[in-house]
Amino acid sequence: MMTPGNPPTATLPHGRLPLWGLIVLGLIAGSLSGLFGVGGGIIVVPALVLLGMDQSRAAGSSVAAILPTAVVGAISYGVAGHVDWIAGAILAAGIIIGAQFGSYLLSRLPRSVLFWIFIVFMAGVIVSLWVIIPERGDTISIDWRAIFGLVLLGIVTGVLSGILGVGGGIIVVPALMLMFGAGDLIAKGTSLLMMIPGSLSGTIGNARRKNFDLRVAAAVGTAACVASPLGLLTATAISPLASNIAFSVLMVAVATQMVLRHFRTQRAARDASAA
């Protein structure tokens, strides 16, 4: 997740974050994860900040909570036959490479330009989701061109994740449907599989830096694991058209949140320079 300069808020001791609130948050995040094949961090991090946790520990706790959620979601989709294991492994390899490159670029490129490029990209995807409707049974044909494209998609996703702090699912799911001809369920299940290595790596790094709250991650992650299979049932029950519409609404909400954070960050920077 991004670490914008949020306005100062009253911070509660981490141990006092209400358990019921963490459970409700986990249920919502898990439902979104199972329904759309995303990590849920775009919901978890802002909610934890509102509950009183600082931004950095909220992001670290979210990554830790996403790990078991992605595992349960990938298994649920896999048991139902909705995961392309080869494509997921290729994407994961590309994302690992891209995330390192994104971290390198983070301190060297103008983030504002990259941010608006990404917003334009999301706008294009949102429009395309209303135009191109995948067939539910479509699969990814693996040949040398697809392998090259999946590696490239993984690298680009990793770079954008490293630079902008967004989860991979919000990029990979529509890309698999629109560029690789995957059905909506295959795209979501493969996205969840792809998230596991990145979440594991991030959790290990945050654990070394003590940059997460175990109680929060356990509560949110456990509740999310319970809700994730229910999200899959919903995804299976609705049509590909309804799935595309719902996913486009989620992307609009994500893009809106990112734009608002971007403007808040700029305003905070101007206020700091003027002080």
LINGISUL-V693436 format. One record per residue. N is the residue number from 1. RES is the residue in one small letter. SS is DSSP state (helix for helix, strand for strand, loop for the rest). PSI is psi in radians with two decimals (* if undefined). BURIAL is + if it has 16 or more other C-alpha atoms within 10 Angstrom, else -. Layout:
N/RES/SS/PSI/BURIAL + N/RES/SS/PSI/BURIAL
//
This chain:
1/m/loop/2.74/+ + 2/m/loop/2.79/+ + 3/t/loop/1.19/- + 4/p/loop/2.86/- + 5/g/loop/1.41/+ + 6/n/loop/2.64/- + 7/p/loop/2.61/- + 8/p/loop/2.39/- + 9/t/loop/2.75/- + 10/a/loop/2.22/- + 11/t/loop/2.17/- + 12/l/loop/2.64/- + 13/p/loop/2.42/- + 14/h/helix/-0.63/+ + 15/g/helix/-0.26/- + 16/r/helix/0.01/- + 17/l/loop/2.21/+ + 18/p/loop/2.25/- + 19/l/helix/-0.69/- + 20/w/helix/-0.65/- + 21/g/helix/-0.68/- + 22/l/helix/-0.68/+ + 23/i/helix/-0.79/+ + 24/v/helix/-0.74/- + 25/l/helix/-0.76/+ + 26/g/helix/-0.69/+ + 27/l/helix/-0.70/+ + 28/i/helix/-0.82/+ + 29/a/helix/-0.73/+ + 30/g/helix/-0.68/+ + 31/s/helix/-0.77/+ + 32/l/helix/-0.68/+ + 33/s/helix/-0.83/+ + 34/g/helix/-0.60/+ + 35/l/helix/-0.70/+ + 36/f/helix/-0.14/+ + 37/g/loop/0.50/+ + 38/v/loop/2.95/+ + 39/g/loop/-0.54/+ + 40/g/loop/-0.09/+ + 41/g/helix/-0.49/+ + 42/i/helix/-0.36/+ + 43/i/helix/-0.73/+ + 44/v/helix/-0.83/+ + 45/v/helix/-0.91/+ + 46/p/helix/-0.64/+ + 47/a/helix/-0.72/+ + 48/l/helix/-0.64/+ + 49/v/helix/-0.74/+ + 50/l/helix/-0.54/+ + 51/l/loop/-0.12/+ + 52/g/loop/0.08/+ + 53/m/loop/2.52/+ + 54/d/loop/2.73/+ + 55/q/helix/-0.78/+ + 56/s/helix/-0.84/+ + 57/r/helix/-0.52/+ + 58/a/helix/-0.76/+ + 59/a/helix/-0.76/+ + 60/g/helix/-0.72/+ + 61/s/helix/-0.63/+ + 62/s/helix/-0.77/+ + 63/v/helix/-0.74/+ + 64/a/helix/-0.65/+ + 65/a/helix/-0.56/+ + 66/i/helix/-0.53/+ + 67/l/helix/-1.01/+ + 68/p/helix/-0.53/+ + 69/t/helix/-0.77/+ + 70/a/helix/-0.67/+ + 71/v/helix/-0.88/+ + 72/v/helix/-0.74/+ + 73/g/helix/-0.78/+ + 74/a/helix/-0.71/+ + 75/i/helix/-0.75/+ + 76/s/helix/-0.82/+ + 77/y/helix/-0.66/+ + 78/g/helix/-0.76/+ + 79/v/helix/-0.63/- + 80/a/loop/-0.04/- + 81/g/loop/0.44/- + 82/h/loop/0.62/+ + 83/v/loop/2.30/+ + 84/d/loop/1.74/+ + 85/w/helix/-0.65/+ + 86/i/helix/-0.84/- + 87/a/helix/-0.69/+ + 88/g/helix/-0.71/+ + 89/a/helix/-0.69/+ + 90/i/helix/-0.77/+ + 91/l/helix/-0.76/+ + 92/a/helix/-0.74/+ + 93/a/helix/-0.75/+ + 94/g/helix/-0.67/+ + 95/i/helix/-0.67/+ + 96/i/helix/-0.74/+ + 97/i/helix/-0.83/+ + 98/g/helix/-0.62/+ + 99/a/helix/-0.67/+ + 100/q/helix/-0.73/+ + 101/f/helix/-0.67/+ + 102/g/helix/-0.71/+ + 103/s/helix/-0.64/+ + 104/y/helix/-0.73/- + 105/l/helix/-0.36/+ + 106/l/helix/-0.69/+ + 107/s/loop/0.08/- + 108/r/loop/-0.25/- + 109/l/loop/2.63/- + 110/p/loop/1.91/- + 111/r/helix/-0.51/- + 112/s/helix/-0.77/- + 113/v/helix/-0.81/- + 114/l/helix/-0.66/- + 115/f/helix/-0.84/+ + 116/w/helix/-0.53/- + 117/i/helix/-0.75/- + 118/f/helix/-0.68/- + 119/i/helix/-0.72/+ + 120/v/helix/-0.72/- + 121/f/helix/-0.80/- + 122/m/helix/-0.68/+ + 123/a/helix/-0.72/- + 124/g/helix/-0.71/- + 125/v/helix/-0.74/+ + 126/i/helix/-0.78/+ + 127/v/helix/-0.76/- + 128/s/helix/-0.52/- + 129/l/helix/-0.37/+ + 130/w/loop/-0.20/- + 131/v/loop/-0.77/- + 132/i/loop/1.97/- + 133/i/loop/2.06/+ + 134/p/loop/2.69/+ + 135/e/loop/2.39/+ + 136/r/loop/-0.63/+ + 137/g/loop/0.01/- + 138/d/loop/2.47/+ + 139/t/loop/2.97/+ + 140/i/loop/2.15/+ + 141/s/loop/2.03/- + 142/i/loop/1.93/- + 143/d/loop/-3.03/- + 144/w/helix/-0.57/- + 145/r/helix/-0.71/- + 146/a/helix/-0.70/+ + 147/i/helix/-0.80/+ + 148/f/helix/-0.77/- + 149/g/helix/-0.67/+ + 150/l/helix/-0.70/+ + 151/v/helix/-0.78/+ + 152/l/helix/-0.75/+ + 153/l/helix/-0.74/+ + 154/g/helix/-0.74/+ + 155/i/helix/-0.81/+ + 156/v/helix/-0.74/+ + 157/t/helix/-0.74/+ + 158/g/helix/-0.72/+ + 159/v/helix/-0.84/+ + 160/l/helix/-0.65/+ + 161/s/helix/-0.74/+ + 162/g/helix/-0.62/+ + 163/i/helix/-0.77/+ + 164/l/helix/-0.20/+ + 165/g/loop/0.53/+ + 166/v/loop/2.71/+ + 167/g/loop/2.70/+ + 168/g/loop/-0.52/+ + 169/g/helix/-0.60/+ + 170/i/helix/-0.33/+ + 171/i/helix/-0.79/+ + 172/v/helix/-0.72/+ + 173/v/helix/-0.95/+ + 174/p/helix/-0.58/+ + 175/a/helix/-0.72/+ + 176/l/helix/-0.64/+ + 177/m/helix/-0.78/+ + 178/l/helix/-0.56/+ + 179/m/helix/-0.46/- + 180/f/loop/0.07/+ + 181/g/loop/0.37/+ + 182/a/loop/2.56/+ + 183/g/loop/2.84/+ + 184/d/helix/-0.68/+ + 185/l/helix/-0.71/+ + 186/i/helix/-0.74/+ + 187/a/helix/-0.74/+ + 188/k/helix/-0.80/+ + 189/g/helix/-0.70/+ + 190/t/helix/-0.64/+ + 191/s/helix/-0.78/+ + 192/l/helix/-0.71/+ + 193/l/helix/-0.74/+ + 194/m/helix/-0.52/+ + 195/m/helix/-0.38/+ + 196/i/helix/-0.89/+ + 197/p/helix/-0.72/+ + 198/g/helix/-0.73/+ + 199/s/helix/-0.68/+ + 200/l/helix/-0.80/+ + 201/s/helix/-0.77/- + 202/g/helix/-0.67/+ + 203/t/helix/-0.72/+ + 204/i/helix/-0.77/- + 205/g/helix/-0.74/- + 206/n/helix/-0.59/+ + 207/a/helix/-0.68/+ + 208/r/helix/-0.60/- + 209/r/loop/0.02/- + 210/k/loop/0.76/- + 211/n/loop/0.67/+ + 212/f/loop/2.80/+ + 213/d/loop/1.99/+ + 214/l/helix/-0.73/+ + 215/r/helix/-0.79/- + 216/v/helix/-0.83/+ + 217/a/helix/-0.71/+ + 218/a/helix/-0.76/+ + 219/a/helix/-0.85/+ + 220/v/helix/-0.79/+ + 221/g/helix/-0.73/+ + 222/t/helix/-0.80/+ + 223/a/helix/-0.67/+ + 224/a/helix/-0.66/+ + 225/c/helix/-0.63/+ + 226/v/helix/-0.71/+ + 227/a/helix/-0.41/+ + 228/s/helix/-0.82/+ + 229/p/helix/-0.54/+ + 230/l/helix/-0.62/+ + 231/g/helix/-0.66/+ + 232/l/helix/-0.73/+ + 233/l/helix/-0.70/- + 234/t/helix/-0.76/+ + 235/a/helix/-0.64/+ + 236/t/helix/-0.58/+ + 237/a/helix/-0.50/- + 238/i/loop/2.79/- + 239/s/loop/2.80/+ + 240/p/helix/-0.63/+ + 241/l/helix/-0.83/+ + 242/a/helix/-0.64/- + 243/s/helix/-0.77/+ + 244/n/helix/-0.75/+ + 245/i/helix/-0.81/+ + 246/a/helix/-0.71/+ + 247/f/helix/-0.65/+ + 248/s/helix/-0.64/+ + 249/v/helix/-0.74/- + 250/l/helix/-0.76/+ + 251/m/helix/-0.63/+ + 252/v/helix/-0.75/+ + 253/a/helix/-0.72/- + 254/v/helix/-0.83/+ + 255/a/helix/-0.72/+ + 256/t/helix/-0.77/- + 257/q/helix/-0.74/- + 258/m/helix/-0.72/+ + 259/v/helix/-0.76/- + 260/l/helix/-0.75/- + 261/r/helix/-0.69/+ + 262/h/helix/-0.80/+ + 263/f/helix/-0.64/- + 264/r/helix/-0.69/+ + 265/t/helix/-0.78/+ + 266/q/helix/-0.72/- + 267/r/helix/-0.71/- + 268/a/helix/-0.66/+ + 269/a/helix/-0.69/- + 270/r/helix/-0.71/- + 271/d/helix/-0.67/- + 272/a/helix/-0.67/- + 273/s/helix/-0.51/- + 274/a/helix/-0.36/- + 275/a/loop/*/-
//
